[in-house]
Each structure stands twice: as structure tokens, then as C-alpha cells.
Amino acid sequence: MSETVLLVGGGGREHAIARALADSDADLYACASNRNPGIAAVAEGVETLDTTNPAAVTTYAREVDATLAVVGPEAPLAAGVADALDDAGVYAFGPREAEARIETDKAFQRRFMREHDIPGCPDFETFEDMDAACEYIDEYDGDLAVKPAGLTGGKGVRVIGDQCTADEAKEYLRASDYDRVVLEERLVGEEFTVQAFVANGQLRVTPAVQDHKRAYEGDEGPNTGGMGSYSDASLALPFMDEDDYDDAVDVLRATVEALDGYKGVLYGQFMLTDEGPKVVEFNARFGDPEAMNTLPILNTDFLDVLTAARDDVPLPQLSFRPKATVCKYAVPEGYPTDPEAGAKVTIDAENAGDAILYYASVDQREDGIYTTTSRSYAVVGVADSIAEAEEIAESALERAGTEGLRVRHDIGTAELVQQRIDHVDELRGD
């Protein structure tokens, strides 16, 4: 029987999910607050609606007779869209609101880790009183990461000793309207992500990816939703060894065992420190851009993962092509602090060459596609090595041109990858 899959969300991550399902035996429909031209090209239908409105999403799911749903972004999960779909008889591959708190509530996340002895948890305290939080900063022996407890799109964290001074962190807290914050020890090392498909108490892990949050080359500037990422032709990254990867998977496995009934994607963001991997945070969905590194090299039919999850049978073992990937985002000038919308996007699937093109937040008009104030599109190179994949991504950007857009051209370059290797060697005293 052919499945009808509803995809919730309209960004680059969801375009990657749509492409992964387009070649399967599924009729794909999508709903989002924006119309993504890449998703529209492969879907049977696209509906514009508020994806944080559970009733609106379930109504559309019924209209298209959806038999499965995939919830892409975190905001619908926080709003209980997966709960509503499940309750309407449409299996949602995404955690229910209570389980999504592993991402949506950072105070809950850390307390959960401490309560269940999940390895890799840093020192932390949670605060509702900002004056008390400021006192903690004064008293703490070392640098701290300041994290709002709720969702901030990856842009709310301030790291003392890296992004700001202790006084600036206190000023940030006093000027904020946050209800709760988490203060935790600053983790020093190299960040990486491992994503897992989870259902029925099982997990299936994917290759490690390194995202680049900082806006500008050389890891300078404010944090963004992610400027690009890379993966290697093996499960680990060049600055890691297999034991580091296995330790990260052990953290995910312990988390899944403690999270009763979790389903969907569990994303572990780790810092590889001199003591091994520590947890920076968990997300309750695919990463954006990390989904664009992972899904193009997945040999296993993603639809088979979804149907196994729904039917309560063992999840298929995952097979990946032994390929490296490099993803580079093109973003509006001024992003993320003062983005300028309205630049014409001149890239399409044909002039992207050997790269894969994923549209993210763009405005499709009669005379073409234009930028909004968020990330515009990503190109992904897939090859035998990171260096070759990087060349493919760069070639696509050069061919299309990026006037009115900005790209971190250093992502995936040999120089930057070597810096990561050297950094870990220095931390470990090698």
C-alpha cells in the first residue's frame, strides 16, 4: 500500500526530508508558513498555514488522507503538533510535546541528565531570578555559558570568555525578559553532532557532522542558525577517533532508555573535550543544516524507517554511502543581526552543477526567487573526500553567483579542518 506522508515545515531541513522521500513509494504533501519552491517541486501538494497550530495541521492531514507525518522544526513540536497528529490517527515521526522538552526546555534537559545519570553532563545551575544568576557568575570559578531555558533559534546563548565578558553576560541577563536561564560550565573543545532515528525504544545512528554557528569566516561574529557543515566518508570526523564517536552514541542510547516513548530524531550536540564528549545540548529533530549532510548519503529508504516506527517493528539497520559531504549556506547580507531581504536568488537545480541545492527561506515571485531575512539556500557537495566535496559546493556558488548574499567559504576547507585536528591534539597533549 502506498503511504501518504505529510511533511510539516518549509526550511532547508524539510527540503532535505522531502528529497529523501521523493524517490520512495510515498505520496508527499507539505504544510508550512512559507512556500518552499524545492519542496513544492517534489510534493503532490503544499498548503500554507501556521504549523504551530495543531488543529490547522491535523485538518490538512485529514484532507490529504495522510498515513504518516514528519515534523521538521522545533516550534511545532513545542506546540504539541505531534500529539495532535497522533491523536487524530496520523502517526507523527517526532516527539510529543512532553518528550520534546529535551530540546525546548534546557533547564529540564540538564535536570533530566542529572537525574538519570546521563554521561557527558556539564556542571550547571538553573535560575528564575536574574540577580541570583548574576551572583552565581561572580562566584563561579571559571567561565560559564549563559543559556535561556526556552527556544531561541540557536541565537540566545552567550559564552563568557569567548563571546562576552562576565560583566557583559550579567548585563545581557538583566536586560533580558527571560523567565528562566541555565548557567553551565563553558566546554572547551570541538563541537560535533550525532543524529539518531528513534522509535519503539530503539535508535539508529548517523555519521557525525560538524556545524558552523558563527556568522563569519574564522568562527567570528554572532551565532546563527548554522552557516554550513561537513561530514567525512566514515562515521567519525577527522579530529575524532572511533571511541569518541562510540562514546557519543552511548550518551544517545542512555538518553533514549531514560526517555520513555520517545520517537523521531534525537540530535546530540557534543563538545569533544580533553575528557571526551560532553553534551552541549539535545535537539528533538533533525539539525539544519546537518540533515543536508546525512540524508543525501542514506542508502536505506527513509520511508522504511517511518513505517517501521509506526508499525512497532524493528527499525531497519541504516546503510550510508561512504562519502564525505560539505554544506554551505547562502544568507542575506547583514544576517543574522540586520538582514537585508530582496536579493534575487540566481541558483537553481540546473546551474548548481554536481552540488545538491536545498532552498530554505526564500520568497518565490512571478519573476523569480528572492531572499527573505533568514537563511536563503544551501549547496551540498558529496564526494569521496571532504576536500572534493568542498570544491563541488564552491563551484556551484561560483557558477550561480551570490550577489546580495553572504557565504562562509572556509567551511570544509583543508585549512579549517586541520585547525580542528590541531585543536584536539593540543587539548589532549598529543
C-alpha positions as CSV (number, residue, x, y, z in Angstrom):
1,M,0.0,0.0,0.0
2,S,1.3,3.4,-0.9
3,E,1.8,5.8,2.0
4,T,0.7,9.4,2.1
5,V,3.3,11.4,4.1
6,L,2.6,14.9,5.4
7,L,5.8,16.9,5.9
8,V,5.5,19.8,8.4
9,G,7.8,22.7,7.9
10,G,9.3,24.6,5.0
11,G,13.0,25.2,5.5
12,G,16.2,23.7,4.2
13,R,16.0,20.7,6.6
14,E,12.5,20.0,5.3
15,H,13.6,20.2,1.7
16,A,16.2,17.6,2.5
17,I,13.5,15.4,4.1
18,A,11.3,15.9,1.0
19,R,14.1,14.9,-1.3
20,A,14.7,11.8,0.8
21,L,11.0,10.8,0.5
22,A,10.6,11.8,-3.2
23,D,12.1,8.7,-4.6
24,S,10.2,6.3,-2.2
25,D,6.8,4.8,-2.7
26,A,5.1,7.7,-1.0
27,D,2.7,10.5,-1.9
28,L,4.2,13.6,-0.3
29,Y,2.3,16.6,0.9
30,A,3.7,19.5,2.9
31,C,2.5,22.4,5.0
32,A,4.4,25.4,6.2
33,S,4.1,29.1,6.9
34,N,6.2,29.7,3.7
35,R,6.2,28.1,0.3
36,N,9.5,26.4,-0.4
37,P,9.9,26.0,-4.1
38,G,12.2,23.0,-3.7
39,I,9.5,21.2,-1.6
40,A,6.8,22.3,-4.0
41,A,8.7,20.7,-6.9
42,V,8.5,17.2,-5.4
43,A,5.3,17.3,-3.4
44,E,1.8,16.5,-4.6
45,G,0.5,19.5,-2.7
46,V,1.7,22.3,-0.4
47,E,-0.5,24.2,2.0
48,T,0.4,27.5,3.6
49,L,-0.6,27.5,7.2
50,D,0.6,28.1,10.8
51,T,2.5,25.0,11.7
52,T,2.3,25.8,15.4
53,N,-1.5,25.5,15.2
54,P,-2.2,21.8,15.9
55,A,-5.8,22.0,14.6
56,A,-4.7,23.5,11.3
57,V,-2.1,20.8,10.7
58,T,-4.4,17.9,11.6
59,T,-7.2,19.4,9.4
60,Y,-4.8,19.4,6.4
61,A,-3.5,15.9,7.3
62,R,-7.1,14.6,7.2
63,E,-7.8,16.4,3.9
64,V,-4.9,14.6,2.2
65,D,-5.6,11.3,4.0
66,A,-2.1,11.2,5.5
67,T,-1.0,7.9,6.9
68,L,2.3,9.3,8.3
69,A,3.7,12.6,9.2
70,V,7.2,14.0,9.7
71,V,7.6,17.1,11.8
72,G,10.7,19.1,10.8
73,P,11.1,22.2,13.0
74,E,11.1,22.5,16.8
75,A,8.3,25.1,17.1
76,P,5.5,22.7,16.0
77,L,6.9,20.1,18.4
78,A,6.8,22.6,21.2
79,A,3.2,23.4,20.3
80,G,2.1,19.8,20.5
81,V,1.6,19.2,16.8
82,A,2.9,15.6,17.1
83,D,0.4,14.9,19.9
84,A,-2.5,16.2,17.8
85,L,-1.5,14.2,14.7
86,D,-1.1,11.0,16.8
87,D,-4.4,11.6,18.5
88,A,-6.0,12.1,15.0
89,G,-4.7,8.7,13.9
90,V,-1.8,10.0,11.9
91,Y,1.5,8.6,13.2
92,A,3.9,11.5,13.6
93,F,7.6,10.9,13.4
94,G,8.5,13.4,16.0
95,P,8.3,13.5,19.8
96,R,5.2,14.5,21.6
97,E,5.3,17.8,23.5
98,A,6.4,16.3,26.8
99,E,9.3,14.4,25.3
100,A,10.3,17.4,23.1
101,R,11.1,19.2,26.3
102,I,14.6,17.6,25.9
103,E,15.1,20.4,23.5
104,T,12.5,23.0,24.3
105,D,13.4,23.4,28.0
106,K,17.1,23.5,28.6
107,A,16.5,23.5,32.4
108,F,14.5,20.3,32.1
109,Q,17.2,18.9,29.8
110,R,20.0,19.3,32.3
111,R,18.0,18.2,35.3
112,F,16.9,15.1,33.3
113,M,20.5,14.3,32.5
114,R,21.5,14.6,36.2
115,E,18.5,12.6,37.4
116,H,19.2,9.7,35.0
117,D,23.0,9.8,35.3
118,I,23.3,10.5,31.6
119,P,27.1,10.7,30.8
120,G,28.6,13.9,29.5
121,C,26.6,16.4,31.6
122,P,28.5,19.6,32.5
123,D,28.2,21.4,35.8
124,F,25.1,23.6,35.8
125,E,22.6,25.5,37.8
126,T,19.2,26.9,36.8
127,F,17.8,30.3,37.8
128,E,14.5,32.2,37.6
129,D,15.9,35.2,39.4
130,M,18.3,37.1,37.2
131,D,20.0,38.8,40.1
132,A,20.8,35.4,41.6
133,A,22.1,34.3,38.2
134,C,24.4,37.3,38.2
135,E,25.7,36.5,41.7
136,Y,26.4,32.9,40.5
137,I,28.5,34.4,37.7
138,D,30.5,36.4,40.2
139,E,31.1,33.4,42.5
140,Y,31.8,30.7,39.9
141,D,35.4,29.7,39.5
142,G,35.7,29.6,35.7
143,D,33.9,30.6,32.6
144,L,30.2,29.9,32.0
145,A,27.7,29.5,29.2
146,V,24.5,31.5,29.6
147,K,21.5,29.8,28.1
148,P,17.9,30.9,28.0
149,A,15.8,27.8,29.1
150,G,13.4,28.1,26.1
151,L,13.8,28.1,22.3
152,T,15.9,30.9,20.8
153,G,16.7,29.5,17.3
154,G,20.3,28.8,18.3
155,K,20.9,32.5,18.9
156,G,20.3,33.1,22.6
157,V,23.5,31.6,24.1
158,R,26.3,33.8,25.4
159,V,29.6,32.2,26.3
160,I,31.8,34.0,28.8
161,G,35.5,34.1,27.8
162,D,34.5,33.5,24.1
163,Q,31.6,35.8,23.1
164,C,31.5,38.1,26.0
165,T,33.0,39.1,29.4
166,A,31.4,38.2,32.7
167,D,30.1,41.8,33.1
168,E,28.6,41.7,29.6
169,A,26.9,38.4,30.4
170,K,25.3,40.0,33.5
171,E,24.2,43.0,31.5
172,Y,22.7,40.6,29.0
173,L,20.7,38.8,31.7
174,R,19.5,42.0,33.4
175,A,18.3,43.4,30.1
176,S,16.6,40.2,29.0
177,D,13.0,39.2,29.6
178,Y,13.8,35.5,30.2
179,D,11.8,33.6,32.8
180,R,14.5,31.0,33.4
181,V,18.1,30.6,32.4
182,V,20.7,27.8,32.7
183,L,24.3,28.7,33.6
184,E,26.7,25.9,32.9
185,E,30.4,25.4,32.7
186,R,32.0,26.5,29.5
187,L,33.0,23.5,27.5
188,V,36.3,23.9,25.5
189,G,36.9,21.7,22.5
190,E,35.5,20.9,19.1
191,E,31.7,20.6,18.6
192,F,30.1,17.8,16.6
193,T,26.7,16.4,16.1
194,V,25.3,12.8,16.0
195,Q,21.7,12.3,15.0
196,A,19.7,9.2,15.6
197,F,16.4,7.8,14.4
198,V,14.4,6.7,17.4
199,A,11.3,4.7,17.9
200,N,10.0,1.8,20.0
201,G,12.9,2.1,22.3
202,Q,15.5,1.6,19.5
203,L,17.9,4.0,17.9
204,R,19.8,4.0,14.6
205,V,22.7,6.5,14.4
206,T,24.0,8.5,11.5
207,P,27.5,9.9,10.7
208,A,28.9,12.7,12.8
209,V,28.7,16.2,11.4
210,Q,30.3,19.5,12.4
211,D,28.2,22.6,12.1
212,H,29.5,26.2,12.0
213,K,27.3,28.5,14.0
214,R,29.4,31.7,13.8
215,A,28.4,34.2,11.1
216,Y,31.8,35.0,9.7
217,E,34.8,33.1,8.4
218,G,37.3,32.1,11.0
219,D,34.5,31.4,13.5
220,E,34.0,35.1,14.1
221,G,30.8,37.1,14.7
222,P,27.4,36.3,16.3
223,N,25.8,32.8,16.4
224,T,23.4,31.9,13.6
225,G,21.1,29.1,12.8
226,G,24.1,27.4,11.2
227,M,26.2,28.6,8.2
228,G,27.2,25.2,7.0
229,S,28.6,21.8,7.9
230,Y,30.6,18.9,6.8
231,S,30.9,15.1,7.4
232,D,33.5,12.6,6.5
233,A,33.4,9.4,4.5
234,S,33.3,7.4,7.8
235,L,31.1,7.7,10.9
236,A,33.6,9.9,12.7
237,L,35.2,13.3,11.8
238,P,38.9,13.9,11.1
239,F,39.5,15.4,14.6
240,M,37.8,12.4,16.4
241,D,38.5,8.7,16.7
242,E,36.0,5.8,16.7
243,D,36.0,5.8,20.5
244,D,34.8,9.4,20.6
245,Y,32.0,8.6,18.2
246,D,31.0,5.5,20.3
247,D,31.0,7.5,23.5
248,A,28.6,10.0,21.9
249,V,26.3,7.1,20.8
250,D,26.4,5.7,24.3
251,V,25.1,9.1,25.5
252,L,22.3,9.0,23.0
253,R,21.5,5.4,23.9
254,A,21.3,6.2,27.6
255,T,19.0,9.2,26.8
256,V,16.7,7.1,24.7
257,E,16.4,4.5,27.5
258,A,15.5,7.2,30.0
259,L,13.1,9.0,27.7
260,D,10.1,6.7,27.8
261,G,8.2,6.6,24.5
262,Y,10.4,8.9,22.5
263,K,10.0,8.9,18.7
264,G,11.5,10.9,15.9
265,V,15.0,12.2,15.6
266,L,17.2,12.7,18.7
267,Y,20.1,15.1,17.9
268,G,23.0,15.2,20.2
269,Q,25.3,18.2,20.0
270,F,28.6,17.4,21.7
271,M,31.8,19.1,22.6
272,L,34.9,16.9,22.3
273,T,36.9,18.0,25.3
274,D,40.1,16.7,26.8
275,E,37.8,14.4,28.9
276,G,35.9,13.1,25.9
277,P,32.5,14.1,24.6
278,K,30.3,16.4,26.7
279,V,26.7,17.3,25.9
280,V,26.2,20.9,24.6
281,E,22.5,20.2,24.1
282,F,19.9,17.9,22.7
283,N,17.5,18.7,19.9
284,A,14.3,16.8,19.2
285,R,14.5,16.9,15.4
286,F,17.0,16.9,12.5
287,G,19.6,19.6,12.6
288,D,19.5,22.3,10.0
289,P,22.0,22.0,8.2
290,E,23.0,18.6,9.5
291,A,20.0,16.9,7.8
292,M,21.5,18.0,4.5
293,N,24.7,16.1,5.2
294,T,23.0,13.0,6.4
295,L,20.0,12.3,4.2
296,P,21.7,12.5,0.8
297,I,24.1,9.7,1.6
298,L,21.4,7.5,3.3
299,N,21.1,4.3,1.3
300,T,18.2,3.0,3.4
301,D,14.8,4.1,2.3
302,F,13.7,6.8,4.8
303,L,10.1,5.7,4.3
304,D,11.1,2.3,5.6
305,V,12.3,3.9,8.8
306,L,9.0,5.8,9.2
307,T,6.7,2.7,8.5
308,A,8.8,0.5,10.9
309,A,8.5,3.2,13.6
310,R,4.7,3.4,13.1
311,D,4.2,-0.3,12.9
312,D,6.2,-1.1,16.0
313,V,8.6,-3.4,14.3
314,P,12.4,-3.2,14.5
315,L,13.8,-0.2,12.7
316,P,15.9,-1.1,9.7
317,Q,19.7,-1.0,10.1
318,L,21.0,2.1,8.4
319,S,23.3,2.0,5.4
320,F,25.2,5.1,4.3
321,R,27.3,5.7,1.2
322,P,31.0,6.1,2.3
323,K,31.0,9.7,1.1
324,A,32.0,13.0,2.6
325,T,29.7,16.0,2.4
326,V,30.1,19.7,2.6
327,C,27.2,22.1,3.0
328,K,27.4,25.8,2.6
329,Y,24.6,28.2,3.3
330,A,24.0,31.4,1.4
331,V,22.4,34.0,3.7
332,P,21.2,37.6,3.2
333,E,23.7,40.4,3.7
334,G,23.6,41.5,7.3
335,Y,22.4,38.2,8.6
336,P,21.8,37.4,11.5
337,T,21.7,40.8,13.2
338,D,20.4,43.1,10.4
339,P,19.5,41.0,7.4
340,E,18.6,42.7,4.1
341,A,15.8,40.9,2.2
342,G,15.0,41.2,-1.5
343,A,18.1,40.0,-3.3
344,K,17.4,37.8,-6.3
345,V,18.4,34.2,-6.0
346,T,20.1,33.1,-9.2
347,I,20.8,29.5,-8.4
348,D,18.6,26.6,-9.5
349,A,19.0,22.8,-9.7
350,E,20.5,23.1,-13.2
351,N,23.2,25.6,-12.6
352,A,24.2,24.0,-9.3
353,G,26.3,21.5,-11.2
354,D,27.2,18.4,-9.2
355,A,26.0,20.0,-6.0
356,I,22.7,19.4,-4.4
357,L,20.6,22.6,-3.9
358,Y,18.3,23.0,-0.9
359,Y,16.1,26.0,-0.7
360,A,15.4,27.4,2.8
361,S,13.7,30.7,3.5
362,V,13.0,32.3,0.1
363,D,10.2,34.3,-1.5
364,Q,9.0,32.9,-4.8
365,R,7.5,35.6,-7.0
366,E,6.3,35.7,-10.6
367,D,9.7,36.9,-11.8
368,G,11.9,34.7,-9.7
369,I,13.1,33.7,-6.2
370,Y,14.2,36.3,-3.7
371,T,15.8,36.4,-0.3
372,T,13.9,36.9,3.0
373,T,15.6,37.9,6.2
374,S,16.5,34.3,7.1
375,R,18.9,31.8,5.6
376,S,18.3,31.5,1.8
377,Y,19.6,28.3,0.4
378,A,22.3,25.7,0.9
379,V,24.5,23.8,-1.6
380,V,25.9,20.4,-0.7
381,G,28.8,18.7,-2.3
382,V,29.1,14.9,-2.0
383,A,32.4,13.2,-2.8
384,D,35.0,10.7,-1.7
385,S,36.8,13.3,0.5
386,I,35.9,16.5,2.3
387,A,38.2,18.4,0.0
388,E,36.5,17.2,-3.1
389,A,33.0,17.8,-1.6
390,E,34.1,21.3,-0.7
391,E,35.2,22.0,-4.3
392,I,31.8,20.9,-5.6
393,A,29.9,23.2,-3.2
394,E,32.2,26.1,-4.0
395,S,31.9,25.5,-7.8
396,A,28.1,25.7,-7.5
397,L,28.3,29.0,-5.6
398,E,30.8,30.5,-8.1
399,R,28.7,29.4,-11.1
400,A,25.4,30.9,-9.7
401,G,26.9,34.0,-8.1
402,T,26.0,35.3,-4.7
403,E,25.3,39.0,-5.1
404,G,23.4,40.3,-2.2
405,L,24.2,37.1,-0.2
406,R,27.0,36.0,2.1
407,V,28.7,32.6,2.4
408,R,31.2,31.2,4.8
409,H,33.7,30.0,2.1
410,D,36.0,28.5,4.8
411,I,33.7,25.6,5.7
412,G,35.1,22.3,4.7
413,T,38.5,23.7,3.6
414,A,41.6,21.8,4.3
415,E,42.9,24.7,6.4
416,L,39.9,24.8,8.7
417,V,39.7,21.0,9.1
418,Q,43.4,20.9,10.0
419,Q,42.7,23.6,12.6
420,R,40.1,21.3,14.2
421,I,42.6,18.4,14.3
422,D,45.3,20.6,15.8
423,H,43.0,22.0,18.4
424,V,42.0,18.5,19.6
425,D,45.6,17.3,19.6
426,E,46.6,20.3,21.7
427,L,43.8,19.6,24.2
428,R,44.8,16.0,24.5
429,G,48.5,16.9,24.7
430,D,49.4,14.9,21.6
